Amino acid sequence: MIDKLALRAQLRAERDAFAQQASEAILAPAHFLEKLAPDLIVATYVAIGSEADPTQLAAAAAEHGCRLALPFVIGRAEPIRFLAWQMGEPLVDGPFGLRQPHADSPEVTPDVILTPLVGFDARLNRLGQGAAHYDRAFARYPDATRIGVAWSVQEVSAIPSDIWDVPLHAVITEKGMTWHQGA
């Protein structure tokens, strides 16, 4: 069995090295654009460090009339909430180096959740930071389409999964989009 801590460390190092030399951006692939519709709520995130930046995906969603949201985190044990946000609105500092909307922003229910990750596999299992924030969000919003945003170097042959781990519907990298056919 692969040790998740060791795998996270390995994948973070590979992601860091790749991001330093990457000249490509994560662009919105056609299949993603086809899923967008006015008034859908798309939860995105502000990339930290070498995380793949979802800005172009969020911009495409906004251009298609979607409303945006960002995660709001209080601490490791508390679940994330998704708060309404528009591109260009000021953000505040949150825990773990996060940039997030002000706590007074309205909470929304996402239809699509763009999620950062440390690693993924062909079965679209996701390895996150280890706090299970997104796994709990996926359980709370089971009808939301779950899309990982990553660099292609973050794909591995297999991600060890626990009973609480929720697979993604799709992953978007600088090379395009991989999805389950039903997504």
Secondary structure, DSSP 8 states (H G I E B T S, - for coil): ---HHHHHHHHHHHHHHHHHH--------HHHHHH--TT-EEE-----TTS---HHHHHHHHHTT-EEEEEE---SSS--EEEEE-TT---EE-GGG-EE--TTS-B---SEEEEE-SEE-TT--EE-SSS-HHHHHHHH-TTSEEEEE--GGGB-S-----TT----SEEEETTEEEE-TT-
